[in-house]
Amino acid sequence: MADKTFVDPQKPNMPEGIEHPSLKSYSTLQMFFLVRLGHLLRMRREWAGKLSADHWRLRLLSKAIYSTYQDCLAQGVSADAKSLFERERQAQGEDDHPEN
C-alpha cells in the first residue's frame, strides 16, 4: 500500500525545527519518528533541570531518545534527526544563558 501523504508546496510537511532549502516530503512513518524524537528531546530538557542526572526517568528518556534516533536512521532521515539534536542543543544553551 502506497503512502498517500499530501504535501502542500506552500506549507511543506516538515517537523518544527527542521530547515532545508528545498521542499521535502516525509512518509507517515518518517514524520512519526521525527516528531517523537523532537518531543522526547524537549521532555529531557524540561526534566533535566528538575531531576538528578541518574534519576530513572532521565535514564528512561535517554533510552527512548536513542531508540527513536535509531528508528530515524532506519527510515533514512538521519540528517533531519541530527538537526533536531542541534536545535535542542541551541535551546538548552539559551536556557543556560538567558538574556535580560
Rosetta silent file (secondary structure, phi, psi, omega in degrees, C-alpha in Angstrom):
SEQUENCE: MADKTFVDPQKPNMPEGIEHPSLKSYSTLQMFFLVRLGHLLRMRREWAGKLSADHWRLRLLSKAIYSTYQDCLAQGVSADAKSLFERERQAQGEDDHPEN
SCORE:     score description
SCORE:     0.000 S_00000001
   1 L     0.000  126.394 -177.217    0.000    0.000    0.000 S_00000001
   2 L   -76.502  146.642  176.500    1.488    3.312   -1.070 S_00000001
   3 L   -75.211  130.324 -176.607    1.892    6.158    1.368 S_00000001
   4 L  -113.360   51.268  178.264   -0.558    8.939    0.497 S_00000001
   5 L   -77.829  123.615  178.480    0.964   11.857    2.370 S_00000001
   6 L   -89.641  133.491  177.780   -0.177   15.138    0.834 S_00000001
   7 L  -122.240  116.069  175.053    2.351   17.942    0.768 S_00000001
   8 E   -77.821  123.924 -178.534    1.171   21.471    0.080 S_00000001
   9 L   -58.826  -25.649  179.010    4.024   23.282   -1.746 S_00000001
  10 L   -80.146  -24.454 -179.174    3.286   26.401    0.295 S_00000001
  11 E  -133.310   84.129 -177.316    3.468   24.508    3.604 S_00000001
  12 L   -60.859  150.321 -177.317    5.957   21.653    3.365 S_00000001
  13 L   -81.025   76.027 -177.508    5.380   18.637    5.560 S_00000001
  14 L  -129.504  138.101  175.610    8.309   19.203    7.938 S_00000001
  15 L   -63.897  154.611  178.319    8.539   18.944   11.709 S_00000001
  16 L   -58.100  135.813  176.746    9.281   22.115   13.616 S_00000001
  17 L    96.436   -9.862  179.145   12.988   22.887   13.746 S_00000001
  18 L  -101.380  117.854 -177.778   13.947   21.189   10.501 S_00000001
  19 L  -123.109  122.048  177.481   15.001   23.694    7.893 S_00000001
  20 L  -131.646  145.897 -179.388   16.083   22.708    4.415 S_00000001
  21 L   -67.096  -26.244  179.837   16.482   24.897    1.361 S_00000001
  22 L  -107.472  154.564  177.213   14.439   22.515   -0.766 S_00000001
  23 L   -68.563  143.041 -178.652   10.956   21.217   -0.153 S_00000001
  24 L  -138.297  140.015  178.238   10.915   17.736    1.252 S_00000001
  25 L  -107.951  138.267  179.117    8.148   15.240    1.715 S_00000001
  26 L  -112.238  144.997  171.994    8.129   12.771    4.584 S_00000001
  27 L   -72.992  166.937  179.246    6.360    9.460    4.790 S_00000001
  28 H   -59.768  -41.695 -179.151    3.967    8.977    7.666 S_00000001
  29 H   -68.215  -41.539  177.160    6.490    6.782    9.468 S_00000001
  30 H   -60.950  -45.219  179.891    9.357    9.243    8.963 S_00000001
  31 H   -62.730  -42.282  179.594    7.201   12.070   10.287 S_00000001
  32 H   -56.757  -49.843 -176.467    6.114    9.983   13.273 S_00000001
  33 H   -69.745  -36.116  178.074    9.687    9.251   14.352 S_00000001
  34 H   -67.302  -43.099  178.582   10.921   12.815   13.786 S_00000001
  35 H   -65.738  -41.168  178.723    8.054   14.325   15.766 S_00000001
  36 H   -62.593  -43.568  179.106    8.535   11.734   18.500 S_00000001
  37 H   -60.725  -45.262  178.128   12.261   12.481   18.685 S_00000001
  38 H   -59.999  -41.464  179.289   11.593   16.208   18.996 S_00000001
  39 H   -64.598  -44.996  179.940    9.062   15.591   21.751 S_00000001
  40 H   -63.892  -39.156  178.346   11.421   13.316   23.695 S_00000001
  41 H   -64.368  -41.273  177.375   14.253   15.842   23.423 S_00000001
  42 H   -65.007  -39.836  177.941   12.013   18.614   24.776 S_00000001
  43 H   -61.829  -42.668 -179.786   10.903   16.354   27.638 S_00000001
  44 H   -62.439  -42.105  179.272   14.523   15.601   28.532 S_00000001
  45 H   -62.796  -41.835 -179.637   15.370   19.317   28.600 S_00000001
  46 H   -64.037  -45.482 -176.900   12.354   20.009   30.798 S_00000001
  47 H   -78.347  -24.273 -176.850   13.101   17.214   33.267 S_00000001
  48 H   -60.581  -33.293  179.528   16.881   17.719   33.329 S_00000001
  49 L   -78.636  -12.620 -175.542   16.500   20.851   35.435 S_00000001
  50 L  -107.421  -21.351 -174.718   14.230   19.114   37.928 S_00000001
  51 L  -123.463  157.405  175.437   15.840   15.698   38.414 S_00000001
  52 L   -70.476  156.922 -175.417   19.324   14.394   39.089 S_00000001
  53 L   -61.469  -26.928 -178.464   21.238   13.049   36.090 S_00000001
  54 L   -98.696   12.284  178.233   20.965    9.461   37.331 S_00000001
  55 L   -64.833  144.313 -175.168   17.223    9.583   38.023 S_00000001
  56 H   -60.867  -32.111 -179.478   15.377    6.656   36.442 S_00000001
  57 H   -67.043  -41.175  178.714   13.113    8.948   34.411 S_00000001
  58 H   -69.300  -36.817  176.548   16.042   10.653   32.703 S_00000001
  59 H   -64.188  -41.307  178.354   17.712    7.307   32.039 S_00000001
  60 H   -64.527  -41.835  176.996   14.472    6.026   30.519 S_00000001
  61 H   -61.730  -40.988  178.869   14.165    9.158   28.365 S_00000001
  62 H   -61.775  -40.530  178.075   17.734    8.706   27.151 S_00000001
  63 H   -66.658  -39.785  178.340   16.964    5.140   26.105 S_00000001
  64 H   -66.153  -39.025  178.076   13.784    6.260   24.320 S_00000001
  65 H   -63.846  -45.608  179.352   15.716    9.019   22.532 S_00000001
  66 H   -61.255  -45.541 -179.252   18.385    6.561   21.407 S_00000001
  67 H   -62.682  -43.446 -179.901   15.785    4.073   20.199 S_00000001
  68 H   -68.076  -36.051  175.836   13.841    6.736   18.317 S_00000001
  69 H   -62.863  -41.481  177.079   17.053    8.065   16.769 S_00000001
  70 H   -62.061  -37.641  176.226   17.811    4.538   15.535 S_00000001
  71 H   -63.765  -39.964  177.324   14.314    4.441   14.027 S_00000001
  72 H   -62.343  -42.403  177.685   15.054    7.737   12.255 S_00000001
  73 H   -60.537  -44.582 -178.779   18.269    6.256   10.858 S_00000001
  74 H   -64.355  -28.613 -179.454   16.386    3.194    9.627 S_00000001
  75 L   -89.379   -1.005  176.295   13.832    5.448    7.912 S_00000001
  76 L    81.205   23.754  179.740   16.539    7.459    6.140 S_00000001
  77 L  -120.259   41.111 -177.415   16.055   10.758    7.968 S_00000001
  78 H   -65.079  -39.243  179.927   19.318   10.874    9.915 S_00000001
  79 H   -63.191  -39.060  179.018   20.200   14.416    8.773 S_00000001
  80 H   -68.953  -38.905  177.455   16.825   15.669    9.962 S_00000001
  81 H   -63.798  -42.089  178.783   17.207   13.858   13.285 S_00000001
  82 H   -63.646  -35.640  178.565   20.644   15.414   13.749 S_00000001
  83 H   -68.086  -30.800  174.632   19.195   18.858   13.086 S_00000001
  84 H   -66.419  -40.571  176.367   16.663   18.232   15.872 S_00000001
  85 H   -62.298  -42.359 -179.688   19.546   17.401   18.226 S_00000001
  86 H   -64.831  -43.230  178.306   21.336   20.588   17.164 S_00000001
  87 H   -61.271  -41.116  179.695   18.219   22.697   17.676 S_00000001
  88 H   -67.135  -37.872  177.603   17.761   21.184   21.123 S_00000001
  89 H   -62.876  -41.137  178.111   21.415   21.845   21.973 S_00000001
  90 H   -66.775  -41.253  178.853   20.942   25.501   20.993 S_00000001
  91 H   -64.162  -38.029  178.662   17.726   25.758   23.015 S_00000001
  92 H   -66.943  -38.202  176.868   19.483   24.281   26.027 S_00000001
  93 H   -63.625  -37.340  177.506   22.276   26.826   25.643 S_00000001
  94 H   -67.829  -35.246  177.364   19.704   29.616   25.601 S_00000001
  95 H   -67.252  -34.457 -179.619   18.162   28.223   28.786 S_00000001
  96 H   -73.978  -28.116 -176.844   21.591   28.226   30.442 S_00000001
  97 L  -129.168   69.965  179.961   22.310   31.827   29.389 S_00000001
  98 L   -67.349  141.736  178.292   19.056   33.817   29.366 S_00000001
  99 L   -94.805  126.429  179.158   19.353   37.349   28.033 S_00000001
 100 L  -113.124    0.000    0.000   17.776   40.009   30.240 S_00000001
